[in-house]
Amino acid sequence: MDRSPQRKQQHVAGRWLARLVGTTTGRHSSPLRTLVCGYAPLLCIALAGCGKDDGRIEVFPTQGKVLVNGQPADGARVVFYPEAPEVDFKKMPTPAATTDASGQYQLESYKPKDGAPAGNYKVTVVWLEPPPPNAQGIFDQKDRLGGRFASPDSSKLTATVEDGGGEIPPFELK
């Protein structure tokens, strides 16, 4: 049985690997095989049982409506700022949404329309003028609400998101 140097090297490597993990006949067992076959499934079960803690705060589907002089504010940007002073802002999202043609919005914190964490919020609303027809580049858009609700410090709008989420009473602006 004549073996080339490459074939001989593969044969030696195969025997070494077989000794390391044990044979497939079950007559021999190695420490590595015991570790891999015995403890790896336990480790997987333990990790799966720990749950997924990605550091995100639980959110609840939350929606509402913005009206200006009784009419829907299409395209208004609504942002909820947490009021609690003890909130860790690194983990706490800032829920936000843009209203549709009927003035409706659905808050999003981590992904579209997922909602907001339960709690009390200061709310801002900015409703920019539409861009000029055929607009290109940078242009100045003014807030149709005159900036009255643009800052959480000056806006008098507040909202409470309950556990489980739900409908926020409409913001009726003038």
Secondary structure, 3 states (H helix, E strand, C coil): CCCCHHHHHHHHHHHHHHHHHCCCCCCCCCHHHHHHHHHHHHHHHHHHHCCCCCCCCCCECEEEEEEECCEECCCCEEEEEECCCCCCCCCCCCCEEECCCCCEEECECCCCCCCECCEEEEEEEECECCCCCCCCCCCCCCECCCCCCCCCCCCCCEEEECCCCEECCCEEEC
